[in-house]
Amino acid sequence: MPPNPPPEKTPDGHFVVINGRRWRATDPDVPDEVAARLRRHLMAGRRGVRDAKDGEAERAARGRVQAAKVALGERGIPWWEQSGEERRRRWEEGLGRLDADYSE
């Protein structure tokens, strides 16, 4: 099966368009290896939401999703409004917290 092509982006690159809906794009300055680690946390959090047996487990999993999406620049202060230093600090601190809280 051939890989899916990347999603369409808005002309400014700030959003991707999927099925006609705009979603904030990942910060393009996040290094590939860091982005891959953050996506692993994101997907683990999504699986946790799906598999949660109670409200507490679901809240914890949703917190993991939120933290990963903020670190990727997909939520929180728009990455295009942050300085390079603020962006780097966002993904470094976010990944550090996720790694500390969810060692796998």
Jmol script that loads the backbone (N, CA, C; Angstrom):
load data "model"
ATOM      1  N   MET A   1       0.844  -1.159   0.000  1.00  0.00           N
ATOM      2  CA  MET A   1       0.000   0.000   0.000  1.00  0.00           C
ATOM      3  C   MET A   1       0.902   1.238   0.000  1.00  0.00           C
ATOM      4  N   PRO A   2       0.724   2.152  -0.971  1.00  0.00           N
ATOM      5  CA  PRO A   2       1.567   3.347  -1.000  1.00  0.00           C
ATOM      6  C   PRO A   2       1.240   4.268   0.161  1.00  0.00           C
ATOM      7  N   PRO A   3       2.256   5.002   0.652  1.00  0.00           N
ATOM      8  CA  PRO A   3       1.985   5.910   1.772  1.00  0.00           C
ATOM      9  C   PRO A   3       1.058   7.045   1.345  1.00  0.00           C
ATOM     10  N   ASN A   4       0.305   7.540   2.309  1.00  0.00           N
ATOM     11  CA  ASN A   4      -0.581   8.670   2.024  1.00  0.00           C
ATOM     12  C   ASN A   4       0.245   9.916   1.766  1.00  0.00           C
ATOM     13  N   PRO A   5      -0.168  10.750   0.813  1.00  0.00           N
ATOM     14  CA  PRO A   5       0.562  12.004   0.610  1.00  0.00           C
ATOM     15  C   PRO A   5       0.350  12.918   1.809  1.00  0.00           C
ATOM     16  N   PRO A   6       1.280  13.850   2.043  1.00  0.00           N
ATOM     17  CA  PRO A   6       1.082  14.761   3.172  1.00  0.00           C
ATOM     18  C   PRO A   6      -0.176  15.595   2.960  1.00  0.00           C
ATOM     19  N   PRO A   7      -0.801  16.050   4.052  1.00  0.00           N
ATOM     20  CA  PRO A   7      -2.025  16.842   3.906  1.00  0.00           C
ATOM     21  C   PRO A   7      -1.729  18.179   3.249  1.00  0.00           C
ATOM     22  N   GLU A   8      -2.748  18.730   2.632  1.00  0.00           N
ATOM     23  CA  GLU A   8      -2.663  20.064   2.033  1.00  0.00           C
ATOM     24  C   GLU A   8      -2.426  21.074   3.157  1.00  0.00           C
ATOM     25  N   LYS A   9      -1.634  22.104   2.856  1.00  0.00           N
ATOM     26  CA  LYS A   9      -1.402  23.171   3.834  1.00  0.00           C
ATOM     27  C   LYS A   9      -1.969  24.477   3.304  1.00  0.00           C
ATOM     28  N   THR A  10      -2.330  25.358   4.229  1.00  0.00           N
ATOM     29  CA  THR A  10      -2.750  26.700   3.829  1.00  0.00           C
ATOM     30  C   THR A  10      -1.519  27.430   3.284  1.00  0.00           C
ATOM     31  N   PRO A  11      -1.715  28.465   2.470  1.00  0.00           N
ATOM     32  CA  PRO A  11      -0.570  29.172   1.877  1.00  0.00           C
ATOM     33  C   PRO A  11       0.457  29.673   2.893  1.00  0.00           C
ATOM     34  N   ASP A  12       0.003  30.053   4.083  1.00  0.00           N
ATOM     35  CA  ASP A  12       0.950  30.540   5.089  1.00  0.00           C
ATOM     36  C   ASP A  12       1.631  29.406   5.856  1.00  0.00           C
ATOM     37  N   GLY A  13       1.192  28.140   5.650  1.00  0.00           N
ATOM     38  CA  GLY A  13       1.795  26.988   6.307  1.00  0.00           C
ATOM     39  C   GLY A  13       1.377  26.795   7.747  1.00  0.00           C
ATOM     40  N   HIS A  14       0.474  27.619   8.233  1.00  0.00           N
ATOM     41  CA  HIS A  14       0.062  27.537   9.628  1.00  0.00           C
ATOM     42  C   HIS A  14      -0.939  26.421   9.897  1.00  0.00           C
ATOM     43  N   PHE A  15      -1.643  25.980   8.884  1.00  0.00           N
ATOM     44  CA  PHE A  15      -2.683  24.967   9.068  1.00  0.00           C
ATOM     45  C   PHE A  15      -2.570  23.896   7.995  1.00  0.00           C
ATOM     46  N   VAL A  16      -3.030  22.687   8.332  1.00  0.00           N
ATOM     47  CA  VAL A  16      -3.228  21.633   7.349  1.00  0.00           C
ATOM     48  C   VAL A  16      -4.731  21.520   7.132  1.00  0.00           C
ATOM     49  N   VAL A  17      -5.107  21.056   5.961  1.00  0.00           N
ATOM     50  CA  VAL A  17      -6.525  20.906   5.639  1.00  0.00           C
ATOM     51  C   VAL A  17      -6.793  19.420   5.428  1.00  0.00           C
ATOM     52  N   ILE A  18      -7.673  18.881   6.255  1.00  0.00           N
ATOM     53  CA  ILE A  18      -8.011  17.455   6.187  1.00  0.00           C
ATOM     54  C   ILE A  18      -9.528  17.355   6.104  1.00  0.00           C
ATOM     55  N   ASN A  19      -9.992  16.732   5.034  1.00  0.00           N
ATOM     56  CA  ASN A  19     -11.435  16.598   4.801  1.00  0.00           C
ATOM     57  C   ASN A  19     -12.143  17.951   4.905  1.00  0.00           C
ATOM     58  N   GLY A  20     -11.521  18.979   4.361  1.00  0.00           N
ATOM     59  CA  GLY A  20     -12.128  20.296   4.329  1.00  0.00           C
ATOM     60  C   GLY A  20     -12.050  21.086   5.625  1.00  0.00           C
ATOM     61  N   ARG A  21     -11.420  20.520   6.648  1.00  0.00           N
ATOM     62  CA  ARG A  21     -11.327  21.205   7.942  1.00  0.00           C
ATOM     63  C   ARG A  21      -9.882  21.619   8.210  1.00  0.00           C
ATOM     64  N   ARG A  22      -9.714  22.831   8.724  1.00  0.00           N
ATOM     65  CA  ARG A  22      -8.374  23.323   9.047  1.00  0.00           C
ATOM     66  C   ARG A  22      -7.970  22.885  10.447  1.00  0.00           C
ATOM     67  N   TRP A  23      -6.732  22.417  10.554  1.00  0.00           N
ATOM     68  CA  TRP A  23      -6.142  22.033  11.832  1.00  0.00           C
ATOM     69  C   TRP A  23      -4.790  22.724  11.919  1.00  0.00           C
ATOM     70  N   ARG A  24      -4.412  23.174  13.106  1.00  0.00           N
ATOM     71  CA  ARG A  24      -3.119  23.828  13.238  1.00  0.00           C
ATOM     72  C   ARG A  24      -1.999  22.847  12.904  1.00  0.00           C
ATOM     73  N   ALA A  25      -1.070  23.302  12.083  1.00  0.00           N
ATOM     74  CA  ALA A  25       0.065  22.475  11.681  1.00  0.00           C
ATOM     75  C   ALA A  25       1.083  22.375  12.815  1.00  0.00           C
ATOM     76  N   THR A  26       1.813  21.290  12.826  1.00  0.00           N
ATOM     77  CA  THR A  26       2.930  21.132  13.742  1.00  0.00           C
ATOM     78  C   THR A  26       3.977  22.191  13.424  1.00  0.00           C
ATOM     79  N   ASP A  27       4.612  22.707  14.447  1.00  0.00           N
ATOM     80  CA  ASP A  27       5.690  23.679  14.285  1.00  0.00           C
ATOM     81  C   ASP A  27       6.776  23.054  13.395  1.00  0.00           C
ATOM     82  N   PRO A  28       7.067  23.654  12.238  1.00  0.00           N
ATOM     83  CA  PRO A  28       8.047  23.050  11.332  1.00  0.00           C
ATOM     84  C   PRO A  28       9.477  23.088  11.858  1.00  0.00           C
ATOM     85  N   ASP A  29       9.744  23.860  12.904  1.00  0.00           N
ATOM     86  CA  ASP A  29      11.095  23.920  13.462  1.00  0.00           C
ATOM     87  C   ASP A  29      11.377  22.834  14.492  1.00  0.00           C
ATOM     88  N   VAL A  30      10.358  22.081  14.900  1.00  0.00           N
ATOM     89  CA  VAL A  30      10.604  20.987  15.849  1.00  0.00           C
ATOM     90  C   VAL A  30      11.472  19.954  15.129  1.00  0.00           C
ATOM     91  N   PRO A  31      12.636  19.617  15.699  1.00  0.00           N
ATOM     92  CA  PRO A  31      13.497  18.619  15.045  1.00  0.00           C
ATOM     93  C   PRO A  31      12.754  17.300  14.842  1.00  0.00           C
ATOM     94  N   ASP A  32      13.072  16.610  13.758  1.00  0.00           N
ATOM     95  CA  ASP A  32      12.364  15.377  13.394  1.00  0.00           C
ATOM     96  C   ASP A  32      12.344  14.349  14.522  1.00  0.00           C
ATOM     97  N   GLU A  33      13.471  14.141  15.187  1.00  0.00           N
ATOM     98  CA  GLU A  33      13.519  13.121  16.229  1.00  0.00           C
ATOM     99  C   GLU A  33      12.662  13.528  17.431  1.00  0.00           C
ATOM    100  N   VAL A  34      12.679  14.804  17.759  1.00  0.00           N
ATOM    101  CA  VAL A  34      11.849  15.307  18.863  1.00  0.00           C
ATOM    102  C   VAL A  34      10.366  15.168  18.491  1.00  0.00           C
ATOM    103  N   ALA A  35      10.026  15.556  17.253  1.00  0.00           N
ATOM    104  CA  ALA A  35       8.631  15.445  16.802  1.00  0.00           C
ATOM    105  C   ALA A  35       8.169  13.992  16.844  1.00  0.00           C
ATOM    106  N   ALA A  36       9.044  13.066  16.452  1.00  0.00           N
ATOM    107  CA  ALA A  36       8.675  11.645  16.478  1.00  0.00           C
ATOM    108  C   ALA A  36       8.411  11.185  17.907  1.00  0.00           C
ATOM    109  N   ARG A  37       9.244  11.613  18.857  1.00  0.00           N
ATOM    110  CA  ARG A  37       9.034  11.234  20.263  1.00  0.00           C
ATOM    111  C   ARG A  37       7.748  11.842  20.797  1.00  0.00           C
ATOM    112  N   LEU A  38       7.485  13.108  20.438  1.00  0.00           N
ATOM    113  CA  LEU A  38       6.235  13.746  20.879  1.00  0.00           C
ATOM    114  C   LEU A  38       5.023  13.045  20.276  1.00  0.00           C
ATOM    115  N   ARG A  39       5.116  12.625  19.029  1.00  0.00           N
ATOM    116  CA  ARG A  39       3.989  11.898  18.403  1.00  0.00           C
ATOM    117  C   ARG A  39       3.759  10.546  19.070  1.00  0.00           C
ATOM    118  N   ARG A  40       4.822   9.902  19.520  1.00  0.00           N
ATOM    119  CA  ARG A  40       4.639   8.639  20.257  1.00  0.00           C
ATOM    120  C   ARG A  40       3.849   8.894  21.544  1.00  0.00           C
ATOM    121  N   HIS A  41       4.173   9.989  22.247  1.00  0.00           N
ATOM    122  CA  HIS A  41       3.396  10.345  23.442  1.00  0.00           C
ATOM    123  C   HIS A  41       1.956  10.666  23.058  1.00  0.00           C
ATOM    124  N   LEU A  42       1.779  11.406  21.972  1.00  0.00           N
ATOM    125  CA  LEU A  42       0.430  11.763  21.512  1.00  0.00           C
ATOM    126  C   LEU A  42      -0.399  10.516  21.235  1.00  0.00           C
ATOM    127  N   MET A  43       0.155   9.586  20.502  1.00  0.00           N
ATOM    128  CA  MET A  43      -0.597   8.384  20.146  1.00  0.00           C
ATOM    129  C   MET A  43      -0.828   7.496  21.368  1.00  0.00           C
ATOM    130  N   ALA A  44       0.135   7.433  22.284  1.00  0.00           N
ATOM    131  CA  ALA A  44      -0.078   6.669  23.521  1.00  0.00           C
ATOM    132  C   ALA A  44      -1.210   7.300  24.335  1.00  0.00           C
ATOM    133  N   GLY A  45      -1.247   8.628  24.368  1.00  0.00           N
ATOM    134  CA  GLY A  45      -2.331   9.312  25.065  1.00  0.00           C
ATOM    135  C   GLY A  45      -3.672   9.029  24.420  1.00  0.00           C
ATOM    136  N   ARG A  46      -3.721   9.047  23.099  1.00  0.00           N
ATOM    137  CA  ARG A  46      -4.981   8.752  22.402  1.00  0.00           C
ATOM    138  C   ARG A  46      -5.437   7.323  22.676  1.00  0.00           C
ATOM    139  N   ARG A  47      -4.486   6.388  22.688  1.00  0.00           N
ATOM    140  CA  ARG A  47      -4.862   5.005  23.027  1.00  0.00           C
ATOM    141  C   ARG A  47      -5.362   4.931  24.471  1.00  0.00           C
ATOM    142  N   GLY A  48      -4.737   5.721  25.346  1.00  0.00           N
ATOM    143  CA  GLY A  48      -5.173   5.759  26.741  1.00  0.00           C
ATOM    144  C   GLY A  48      -6.593   6.286  26.888  1.00  0.00           C
ATOM    145  N   VAL A  49      -6.939   7.302  26.104  1.00  0.00           N
ATOM    146  CA  VAL A  49      -8.317   7.818  26.131  1.00  0.00           C
ATOM    147  C   VAL A  49      -9.275   6.718  25.682  1.00  0.00           C
ATOM    148  N   ARG A  50      -8.927   6.057  24.603  1.00  0.00           N
ATOM    149  CA  ARG A  50      -9.788   4.996  24.062  1.00  0.00           C
ATOM    150  C   ARG A  50      -9.977   3.859  25.059  1.00  0.00           C
ATOM    151  N   ASP A  51      -8.897   3.505  25.767  1.00  0.00           N
ATOM    152  CA  ASP A  51      -8.926   2.325  26.629  1.00  0.00           C
ATOM    153  C   ASP A  51      -9.240   2.637  28.092  1.00  0.00           C
ATOM    154  N   ALA A  52      -9.472   3.897  28.432  1.00  0.00           N
ATOM    155  CA  ALA A  52      -9.680   4.292  29.830  1.00  0.00           C
ATOM    156  C   ALA A  52     -10.871   3.551  30.431  1.00  0.00           C
ATOM    157  N   LYS A  53     -10.668   3.078  31.648  1.00  0.00           N
ATOM    158  CA  LYS A  53     -11.725   2.335  32.356  1.00  0.00           C
ATOM    159  C   LYS A  53     -12.507   3.217  33.315  1.00  0.00           C
ATOM    160  N   ASP A  54     -11.974   4.418  33.604  1.00  0.00           N
ATOM    161  CA  ASP A  54     -12.664   5.320  34.525  1.00  0.00           C
ATOM    162  C   ASP A  54     -12.294   6.757  34.193  1.00  0.00           C
ATOM    163  N   GLY A  55     -12.968   7.676  34.847  1.00  0.00           N
ATOM    164  CA  GLY A  55     -12.757   9.099  34.582  1.00  0.00           C
ATOM    165  C   GLY A  55     -11.347   9.571  34.880  1.00  0.00           C
ATOM    166  N   GLU A  56     -10.755   9.037  35.930  1.00  0.00           N
ATOM    167  CA  GLU A  56      -9.399   9.447  36.290  1.00  0.00           C
ATOM    168  C   GLU A  56      -8.402   9.041  35.207  1.00  0.00           C
ATOM    169  N   ALA A  57      -8.509   7.823  34.713  1.00  0.00           N
ATOM    170  CA  ALA A  57      -7.616   7.352  33.651  1.00  0.00           C
ATOM    171  C   ALA A  57      -7.827   8.162  32.373  1.00  0.00           C
ATOM    172  N   GLU A  58      -9.068   8.492  32.081  1.00  0.00           N
ATOM    173  CA  GLU A  58      -9.341   9.287  30.883  1.00  0.00           C
ATOM    174  C   GLU A  58      -8.755  10.691  31.015  1.00  0.00           C
ATOM    175  N   ARG A  59      -8.896  11.316  32.184  1.00  0.00           N
ATOM    176  CA  ARG A  59      -8.334  12.655  32.399  1.00  0.00           C
ATOM    177  C   ARG A  59      -6.815  12.633  32.247  1.00  0.00           C
ATOM    178  N   ALA A  60      -6.172  11.618  32.797  1.00  0.00           N
ATOM    179  CA  ALA A  60      -4.713  11.511  32.688  1.00  0.00           C
ATOM    180  C   ALA A  60      -4.295  11.354  31.223  1.00  0.00           C
ATOM    181  N   ALA A  61      -5.014  10.525  30.486  1.00  0.00           N
ATOM    182  CA  ALA A  61      -4.685  10.311  29.071  1.00  0.00           C
ATOM    183  C   ALA A  61      -4.922  11.584  28.269  1.00  0.00           C
ATOM    184  N   ARG A  62      -6.006  12.288  28.558  1.00  0.00           N
ATOM    185  CA  ARG A  62      -6.271  13.547  27.847  1.00  0.00           C
ATOM    186  C   ARG A  62      -5.207  14.597  28.182  1.00  0.00           C
ATOM    187  N   GLY A  63      -4.707  14.576  29.398  1.00  0.00           N
ATOM    188  CA  GLY A  63      -3.616  15.474  29.768  1.00  0.00           C
ATOM    189  C   GLY A  63      -2.358  15.185  28.974  1.00  0.00           C
ATOM    190  N   ARG A  64      -2.090  13.916  28.732  1.00  0.00           N
ATOM    191  CA  ARG A  64      -0.930  13.534  27.929  1.00  0.00           C
ATOM    192  C   ARG A  64      -1.100  14.004  26.493  1.00  0.00           C
ATOM    193  N   VAL A  65      -2.286  13.839  25.940  1.00  0.00           N
ATOM    194  CA  VAL A  65      -2.566  14.321  24.576  1.00  0.00           C
ATOM    195  C   VAL A  65      -2.349  15.829  24.525  1.00  0.00           C
ATOM    196  N   GLN A  66      -2.910  16.546  25.476  1.00  0.00           N
ATOM    197  CA  GLN A  66      -2.783  18.005  25.501  1.00  0.00           C
ATOM    198  C   GLN A  66      -1.318  18.424  25.564  1.00  0.00           C
ATOM    199  N   ALA A  67      -0.559  17.815  26.458  1.00  0.00           N
ATOM    200  CA  ALA A  67       0.853  18.178  26.613  1.00  0.00           C
ATOM    201  C   ALA A  67       1.635  17.930  25.324  1.00  0.00           C
ATOM    202  N   ALA A  68       1.371  16.814  24.666  1.00  0.00           N
ATOM    203  CA  ALA A  68       2.077  16.513  23.415  1.00  0.00           C
ATOM    204  C   ALA A  68       1.694  17.508  22.326  1.00  0.00           C
ATOM    205  N   LYS A  69       0.416  17.829  22.219  1.00  0.00           N
ATOM    206  CA  LYS A  69      -0.035  18.755  21.176  1.00  0.00           C
ATOM    207  C   LYS A  69       0.502  20.169  21.419  1.00  0.00           C
ATOM    208  N   VAL A  70       0.575  20.596  22.665  1.00  0.00           N
ATOM    209  CA  VAL A  70       1.164  21.903  22.965  1.00  0.00           C
ATOM    210  C   VAL A  70       2.646  21.896  22.590  1.00  0.00           C
ATOM    211  N   ALA A  71       3.366  20.861  22.978  1.00  0.00           N
ATOM    212  CA  ALA A  71       4.796  20.785  22.662  1.00  0.00           C
ATOM    213  C   ALA A  71       5.045  20.767  21.154  1.00  0.00           C
ATOM    214  N   LEU A  72       4.154  20.141  20.401  1.00  0.00           N
ATOM    215  CA  LEU A  72       4.268  20.124  18.935  1.00  0.00           C
ATOM    216  C   LEU A  72       3.870  21.451  18.306  1.00  0.00           C
ATOM    217  N   GLY A  73       3.254  22.334  19.079  1.00  0.00           N
ATOM    218  CA  GLY A  73       2.811  23.617  18.554  1.00  0.00           C
ATOM    219  C   GLY A  73       1.411  23.583  17.975  1.00  0.00           C
ATOM    220  N   GLU A  74       0.709  22.478  18.164  1.00  0.00           N
ATOM    221  CA  GLU A  74      -0.631  22.326  17.593  1.00  0.00           C
ATOM    222  C   GLU A  74      -1.719  22.917  18.488  1.00  0.00           C
ATOM    223  N   ARG A  75      -1.374  23.256  19.723  1.00  0.00           N
ATOM    224  CA  ARG A  75      -2.285  23.920  20.649  1.00  0.00           C
ATOM    225  C   ARG A  75      -1.479  24.944  21.439  1.00  0.00           C
ATOM    226  N   GLY A  76      -2.184  25.784  22.173  1.00  0.00           N
ATOM    227  CA  GLY A  76      -1.503  26.801  22.959  1.00  0.00           C
ATOM    228  C   GLY A  76      -1.226  28.029  22.107  1.00  0.00           C
ATOM    229  N   ILE A  77      -0.210  28.779  22.486  1.00  0.00           N
ATOM    230  CA  ILE A  77       0.159  29.982  21.736  1.00  0.00           C
ATOM    231  C   ILE A  77       0.601  29.549  20.341  1.00  0.00           C
ATOM    232  N   PRO A  78       0.049  30.161  19.285  1.00  0.00           N
ATOM    233  CA  PRO A  78       0.460  29.773  17.933  1.00  0.00           C
ATOM    234  C   PRO A  78       1.980  29.890  17.757  1.00  0.00           C
ATOM    235  N   TRP A  79       2.591  28.862  17.194  1.00  0.00           N
ATOM    236  CA  TRP A  79       4.049  28.840  17.052  1.00  0.00           C
ATOM    237  C   TRP A  79       4.566  29.995  16.204  1.00  0.00           C
ATOM    238  N   TRP A  80       3.793  30.488  15.263  1.00  0.00           N
ATOM    239  CA  TRP A  80       4.257  31.584  14.407  1.00  0.00           C
ATOM    240  C   TRP A  80       4.251  32.920  15.138  1.00  0.00           C
ATOM    241  N   GLU A  81       3.696  32.954  16.350  1.00  0.00           N
ATOM    242  CA  GLU A  81       3.708  34.170  17.169  1.00  0.00           C
ATOM    243  C   GLU A  81       4.804  34.118  18.234  1.00  0.00           C
ATOM    244  N   GLN A  82       5.570  33.040  18.275  1.00  0.00           N
ATOM    245  CA  GLN A  82       6.622  32.874  19.272  1.00  0.00           C
ATOM    246  C   GLN A  82       7.995  33.098  18.638  1.00  0.00           C
ATOM    247  N   SER A  83       8.935  33.534  19.461  1.00  0.00           N
ATOM    248  CA  SER A  83      10.317  33.656  18.987  1.00  0.00           C
ATOM    249  C   SER A  83      10.911  32.254  18.842  1.00  0.00           C
ATOM    250  N   GLY A  84      12.025  32.168  18.166  1.00  0.00           N
ATOM    251  CA  GLY A  84      12.700  30.875  18.029  1.00  0.00           C
ATOM    252  C   GLY A  84      13.046  30.270  19.374  1.00  0.00           C
ATOM    253  N   GLU A  85      13.486  31.103  20.307  1.00  0.00           N
ATOM    254  CA  GLU A  85      13.833  30.628  21.655  1.00  0.00           C
ATOM    255  C   GLU A  85      12.597  30.119  22.389  1.00  0.00           C
ATOM    256  N   GLU A  86      11.487  30.834  22.287  1.00  0.00           N
ATOM    257  CA  GLU A  86      10.245  30.389  22.941  1.00  0.00           C
ATOM    258  C   GLU A  86       9.775  29.069  22.352  1.00  0.00           C
ATOM    259  N   ARG A  87       9.899  28.920  21.048  1.00  0.00           N
ATOM    260  CA  ARG A  87       9.481  27.673  20.394  1.00  0.00           C
ATOM    261  C   ARG A  87      10.346  26.505  20.861  1.00  0.00           C
ATOM    262  N   ARG A  88      11.676  26.711  20.879  1.00  0.00           N
ATOM    263  CA  ARG A  88      12.585  25.647  21.304  1.00  0.00           C
ATOM    264  C   ARG A  88      12.300  25.258  22.753  1.00  0.00           C
ATOM    265  N   ARG A  89      12.120  26.261  23.607  1.00  0.00           N
ATOM    266  CA  ARG A  89      11.818  25.980  25.017  1.00  0.00           C
ATOM    267  C   ARG A  89      10.512  25.198  25.145  1.00  0.00           C
ATOM    268  N   ARG A  90       9.498  25.532  24.336  1.00  0.00           N
ATOM    269  CA  ARG A  90       8.195  24.846  24.391  1.00  0.00           C
ATOM    270  C   ARG A  90       8.359  23.349  24.121  1.00  0.00           C
ATOM    271  N   TRP A  91       9.063  22.990  23.054  1.00  0.00           N
ATOM    272  CA  TRP A  91       9.157  21.553  22.763  1.00  0.00           C
ATOM    273  C   TRP A  91      10.136  20.838  23.688  1.00  0.00           C
ATOM    274  N   GLU A  92      11.221  21.508  24.108  1.00  0.00           N
ATOM    275  CA  GLU A  92      12.166  20.849  25.016  1.00  0.00           C
ATOM    276  C   GLU A  92      11.531  20.590  26.383  1.00  0.00           C
ATOM    277  N   GLU A  93      10.866  21.613  26.938  1.00  0.00           N
ATOM    278  CA  GLU A  93      10.232  21.443  28.250  1.00  0.00           C
ATOM    279  C   GLU A  93       9.058  20.470  28.170  1.00  0.00           C
ATOM    280  N   GLY A  94       8.284  20.560  27.101  1.00  0.00           N
ATOM    281  CA  GLY A  94       7.150  19.642  26.945  1.00  0.00           C
ATOM    282  C   GLY A  94       7.595  18.198  26.860  1.00  0.00           C
ATOM    283  N   LEU A  95       8.620  17.930  26.063  1.00  0.00           N
ATOM    284  CA  LEU A  95       9.111  16.558  25.936  1.00  0.00           C
ATOM    285  C   LEU A  95       9.732  16.090  27.248  1.00  0.00           C
ATOM    286  N   GLY A  96      10.446  16.975  27.922  1.00  0.00           N
ATOM    287  CA  GLY A  96      11.040  16.599  29.208  1.00  0.00           C
ATOM    288  C   GLY A  96       9.985  16.187  30.217  1.00  0.00           C
ATOM    289  N   ARG A  97       8.903  16.962  30.296  1.00  0.00           N
ATOM    290  CA  ARG A  97       7.819  16.623  31.236  1.00  0.00           C
ATOM    291  C   ARG A  97       7.154  15.307  30.837  1.00  0.00           C
ATOM    292  N   LEU A  98       6.875  15.147  29.554  1.00  0.00           N
ATOM    293  CA  LEU A  98       6.215  13.905  29.106  1.00  0.00           C
ATOM    294  C   LEU A  98       7.098  12.698  29.390  1.00  0.00           C
ATOM    295  N   ASP A  99       8.389  12.801  29.080  1.00  0.00           N
ATOM    296  CA  ASP A  99       9.300  11.680  29.347  1.00  0.00           C
ATOM    297  C   ASP A  99       9.370  11.365  30.841  1.00  0.00           C
ATOM    298  N   ALA A 100       9.375  12.410  31.686  1.00  0.00           N
ATOM    299  CA  ALA A 100       9.463  12.201  33.135  1.00  0.00           C
ATOM    300  C   ALA A 100       8.167  11.573  33.676  1.00  0.00           C
ATOM    301  N   ASP A 101       7.026  12.026  33.146  1.00  0.00           N
ATOM    302  CA  ASP A 101       5.738  11.556  33.661  1.00  0.00           C
ATOM    303  C   ASP A 101       5.313  10.209  33.095  1.00  0.00           C
ATOM    304  N   TYR A 102       5.799   9.866  31.904  1.00  0.00           N
ATOM    305  CA  TYR A 102       5.330   8.659  31.205  1.00  0.00           C
ATOM    306  C   TYR A 102       6.501   7.873  30.659  1.00  0.00           C
ATOM    307  N   SER A 103       7.304   7.323  31.526  1.00  0.00           N
ATOM    308  CA  SER A 103       8.424   6.502  31.049  1.00  0.00           C
ATOM    309  C   SER A 103       7.864   5.172  30.560  1.00  0.00           C
ATOM    310  N   GLU A 104       8.290   4.816  29.354  1.00  0.00           N
ATOM    311  CA  GLU A 104       7.784   3.555  28.780  1.00  0.00           C
ATOM    312  C   GLU A 104       8.929   2.722  28.268  1.00  0.00           C
TER     313      GLU A 104
END
end "model"
wireframe off; spacefill off
backbone 0.3
color backbone group
